[in-house]
Amino acid sequence: MKNFVKNLKSLLNKSYLKYLIILTAFIVWMTFLDTNSLLIHAELNREIKKLKVKINALTEEINKDQSLIEKLDNIDSLEHYGRENYNLKRDEEDIYIIEYQLDNQ
């Protein structure tokens, strides 16, 4: 045991080894233990990328809805949209929906 301590002291007397130990401790601290560690930064960057994708999807949906609102500004196109998508009708009209059945034999 005394021999090990002497060897350790002789190694620590060399200045480059002290710097190497300090540098290694710093790298371990910054990578794993610090509140601003590299692992947390990587996780936050992944979350930022997901949020940017979500922002782009929602922006496209907003643009699509705005174009639909602009098209529905006219009363005729509003009536046409209601008839196609919600099966709306006038009071004196009858609407018949015909569904075709395909025979896959």
Secondary structure, 3 states (H helix, E strand, C coil): CHHHHHHHHHHHCCHHHHHHHHHHHHHHHHHHHCCCCHHHHHHHHHHHHHHHHHHHHHHHHHHHHHHHHHHCCCHHHHHHHHHHHHCCCCCCCCCCCCCCCCCCC
